Amino acid sequence: MLQGKDIIIVGQQAWDTPIGSNCKDIALELSKHNRVLYVNSPLDRISKVRGKDDPKIQKRINVIEGRETGIVQINSNLFNLYPDCMVESINWIPVTAIFKIVNWFNNKRLAKSILKAVDHLGFKNYLLFNDNEMFKAFYLKELLKPQLSIYYSRDNMVGVPYWRKHGLTLEPELIAKSDLCLANSEYLKNYCKKYNPASYNMGQGCDFTSFAAENLSPKPDMEHISRPIIGYVGALWTSRLDLPLLENLAVQQKHWNFVYVGPEDEHFKKSKLHQLPNVFMLGSRSPDELASYIQYFDICMNPQYVNEITIGNYPRKVDEYLALGKPTIVTKTEAVLDFKDYIFLATNEQEYISGIQQLLDSDNRELQDKRKAFALSHSWENSVELMSKACEEVAGKRAGN
């Protein structure tokens, strides 16, 4: 296990983002035995203009203008940095070679802010952990000079148009120059390995604290919904979920009730789901509440729309479903094959219908216990232990050279 180290974590998701993330969970786990500086993404000029009334943007402006401190202590070993710099919004630049030149200056601004925090906290011989930030952290290995640089791939980001534009060039370059790459699925490990032989699968962890029986609470907005309840928790985005499938299931299976808990994109907001009497769109809830909603579900599902974004994703929410012993049906992808003994894999609408019915008919206590045991083996402690072993191996090879 990594112990007594200083670790800088950069990524796409700020600490004050309300939803959970792998990166935040990894930071919390690492902070049990190491000092960690978790760096929020720096404010960019367009976000400043568009979000001028957002309290989160105001916080960043106050830090940049010196009215508030940029370092917030989360626990005894974990510090969150609001960078005291603003970067330019540059993804509109059409030519990647020009983008890289301007991006160097953005990276220099961020590095300068990080180094001030590093000096203030007394960090020495630190590791750099980059969570999928292929633009704003592209040059941080050169600028921060860490003892070890780690690139973490937990999504196929170049499947998203914003990242694809320059990421098709930059991400392979960043992977190649990192000292090692970590991924949360075999699919993404193999992707990284095309550019860097020091690529490892550190698996996936989950924080199951709120899933313990004593932490579950009644949810009045679920009490009036009759069974069976087929449920999903998480973001309702058409880039990741198969909306036509969900609409057809609800239309055809009127005797099943469907519950969705999570924020919706515009397509979901305008969808047929909102007009159907057997569909309940409950909106966003805090991460700590999700297990209390899942407890009401007879069947849980992860109805992914299979594309470049989702094909390699580790199904974190499936672990959460299984941690409560729930029968679960999932769209088949390479990343979920390791779960095949504990879930139903479906490839089309008819398989979803027959699979849900089969799960309803066959559920029992023995199966529930097996699901729970499997899910609970996917802890952040185990995942970070695999990360530690990968770092040791790479550091050992470098020392041997």
N, C-alpha and C positions, 0 to 999 in steps of 0.2 A: 504494500500500500504506500502511495506517496505520502510522506510525512515530513513536516518541518520545512516545506518549500514555500516560496513566494510565487504566486500564479496570477497572471493577468488574463482576464477573459474578455474578449470582444465578440460582438455578434450583431445580429439584426434586431433583436428584441430588447427593449429597455426594461430595466427592473420594475419601473412603475406601470408597465403594461398589465392590465388586470388579469389576463388569462395566464395559465401556467405555461411552462416551456421546459424542454430538455435542458437548455442552457442554464436556466435558473436552478433547476434541480441538481445539476452537476456541480454548480457553484456551491450550493448548500452542502452537498456531500463532501466536496473537497475541503470546505472550510472547517470540517470537523477535526482535521489534522494538519491543515496548512493555512497560511494567510492568503486571502483571495481579494483581488481588486476587480470588480465587475464593472465594465465600462459601457455606459449607454452609448448608443449611436449618436454622433454629434448632430446638432440641429442644422438643417440645410435651409437655404434662403427661401425656397418656395414654401416649405412647411411653416416657416416663420410668418410669411404673408397670409397663407391660407388659414392658419390656426391661431391667429393673434388673440382670439378670445378664449382659447383652450388653456385651462390652468397648467397643464403639463408643459405647454409651449412657454407660458409666462415664467414658469420655474426655470427653464433653460435660458431664457433671455435674462432673467435676473442673475443667473450664474455668470453668463458671458459679460454682463455689465458690472459685475462685482458687487451686487447687492446681496447675494447669498453665497454661501460656501458650496463648492461643487462636490465635496466628499461627504457622503452619508454613511454612517456605520449601521450595518444590518444586524450583525451579531459580533461577538468578541473577535472573530477572525475574518469577517466578511465586510468589505467596504464597497459602496456603490459610487461610481464617479459620473457626475454630469459634466461633460467636457466644457471648458470655458472658451470654446471656439465655435465659429459657424463655418460650415463648408458650403461650397457652391453646388447648386443643382446642375449636374452635367450630363445626365443620361440622354439628353436630347442630341448630344454631339453625334453625328452620323458615322464618323470614321474612328475606329477603335484605336488606331495609333495616336490620334490627337487626344482622344479620351484619356489614354494612359498618361500623357504628359500633364494634362490638367489635373488628373486624379492624383498625381504625385504631390501636387501642392495641397490638395485636400488631406492626403495622408500625413503630410508634414505638420499641418495644423493640429490634427488629432494626436500625432505622436508627441508633439510639444506639450500638449495638455496632459497626456498620460505620464510623461516623464516628470512633470511637476508634481503629480500625485505620488508617483513612485518615490521621488526624493522626500516628499513630506512624510510618507509612511515608512521610509527606510527599507524599501524592498531591495533585495540583492539577489543576483544570480537567478532571476525569475524565469519561469516558463511562460510561453505565450500560447493561449488556447483560442483559436479562431472558429467561432460557430457560423460557418457558411457565409461569412461576410467577405465576398470576393472583390468588392470595390473599395470601400472605405478602409479596409485593412490589408489591401493588396501589398503594400510596401512596408508594413509594420515590422516584418522580420529584419529588413535592412535598417530601419530607423530606430527600433528599440533594442536590437541586438540581444535577443533572449538567449538563455542557455539552451533552450530547446523550443522549436516552433511546431505547433500541432494544428493541423486543419481538420475540422470536424464536419463530416457530411451526414446530415440527417434528413435531407430532402433533395430531390433532383431539381435544384433551383433553376437550372437552365431550361426546364420545361415551361417556365413562366416568362411571358414576353419581355417583361422589364429586365429580367436577368439574362435572358437569352441574347439580347442585342450585342452586348460586349462580353458576356459571361462565357460564351462558347469559346472565346479566345483566352480570357483571363483566368477562368477557373482551372483549366488544365495546367496553365503556367504556375498558378499558386499552389496547386497540389504537388507539382513536380519539385518546386523549390522548398516546400515545407520539409522539416526533418522527419516527420511521420504524419500519416493520415489515419483518422479513426472514423468509423461509420457505425450506424446502428442497425444495419442489415447486411446480409451477404451481397445483395444486389448492389448496394452503394459501395461496399468494400471492393467488389470486383471492378466497379467503375473507377474508383480511385487508383486501383492497382495498375490500370492501363498507363498511368502517368507516374506513379511512384510505387516501387516494390515494397516500401515500408508502409503498407496499408493493412489495417487490422479491423476486425469487427468487435466492438466493445459491447455489443448487445444493447439492450434498452432497459432502463430502470423505470420504476413507477413509485410514486409516494402513495402508499395505501393507508396513511393515517386516518383519513376521513372515511375509509371503507370499513373500519372496525365496527362491530355491531353496536358498541356503546356510543359511537359518534353519529349513528343514523337517527334522523328525526322525522316526524310526520310532516307530510306536505299537503295542506288543505286543498290545493288546486289539483291534486291527484285523486282525492278520496271519492269524487263523484264519477270517475271514469270507470266504466264496466270492463270486465275482462273478457277475452284475453287482450292484454296490452302489448303492442309491439313498439319498442322504443329506440330512440337514438339520442345521444348527447354529443354536442360539439358544434363546430361552425357549420352552418348550412350554406355552402357555397357551391355553385354549379361547376366551378373548376375542379371540384373534388368529389361531389356527390351526383349520383345518377337521378336527376329530378324526374324525367319521364317514367323511370321505373317506380319511383315512390308514388307518383300520381296514379299509375295503373294499378298498383297493389291496392291502394285505398279504394279505388272505384270498383275493382273486381271482388274484393274481400270485405264487403260491408259489415260483416259480423265481427271483424277484428277492429280494434281501436288503435290508432297510431299516434304516438306522442313524440314530439320533437322539442328538445331543450337546447337552445343555442341561438346565437346571432344569425340573421339572414342577410344574404346579398339581395340585390334588387330583383333578380329572377325568382328567387324563392318568395319574396314579398308579394309578387304579382301572380304567383302560381295558383293553380287549381286547388292546391292543398288547403288554402284558406277558406274555400267554399264548401268543403266536404264535411258532413256532420260527424264522421268517424275519425277526423284528424284534429289534433289539439296542438297548436303552435304556442308554446309557453314562453318563448323568448329567452334572453340571456339570464343565467344564474351564476352566482359566484362559484369558483372551482370547489370550494368546501361543501357546497350543497349538492353537487352532482350525484354523489353516491346515494344520497337520500332519495333522489328521483329514480335512480336505477333500481333501487330495491322494489319499486312497484311494477317493474317491467316483467312480463312473463317470458318475452323473447327480446333479446338485444340484437341490433344489427349495425353493420358498417357497410352501407350500400355505395361503395366507391364507383365513381366514373373512372374507368381505367384509361389513363393517359400518361404522358411523360412525367407529369408531376407526381402521380399517385403510385405508379407501378413499383417503385422501390421503397415506398414508405413503410416503416415499421408501424404496425397497428397498435399504437399505445392504448387507444381507447378499448381495444379488445381485451387487453390485460385488465383494464378497470372493470369491464363487464364480468370477466371470468373470476376476478377477485371476490365478487359477490355470488359466485357459483351459477351465474345466469346462462341459460342456453343461448347460444350466439350464432348468428348466420352472417357470413362475410363474403363479399365479392372476391373471387379467386384471383390472386396475384402471386408472383414469386415470393414476395416478402412475407406472406401469411402461411406458406407451406409448413413452416415449423410448428404451426398451431393445429395442423390438420386432424390430430387425434382428439382435439378438445372442442372443435367448432364444426359447423356445417359450411362447406365451400360451395358457392353458387356462381354460375356464369351467365344466367339470364333470368328473365321474369318468371318463367314456369318453375325453374329450380328454386327460386325464392319462395314461391307459393308452396310447393311440395316440401321444401326444407323447413319452413316455419311450421307447417302442420306436423311434420315428423318430429321436430323438437318439442312441440306442445304435447305430443302423444307419449314421448319416451323419457321425459325428464324425471329424475329421481334423486334421492339424497346421495347415493354413492357417486353419481356423475357430478353432482354439485361439489362434493368434497374433492374430487379429482381436479376439477376446474380450478378451484381455489388454490390447491397446492401448487399447481403448475404456474398460475399467475404470480403467486407470492414469491416464487423463486426468482422472479425478475425484479430484483431490488436494485436501487441505485448503488448500494454498497457493493454488490457483485459486479455491476457494470463498471464502476470506477476502479475496482480491483483489476479488471481486464485492461483498463486504460493504463493503470500503473505498471502492469507487466509489460505492455507494449513500450512504454516510455523507458523502462529498465533495459529492455532488449536493444532498443535503438541507441540509448546512451552507452551501453556496454560495447556495441559494435563501433561506435565513434571513438571511444576510449582506446579500443584495441587497434584502431588505425593510427 
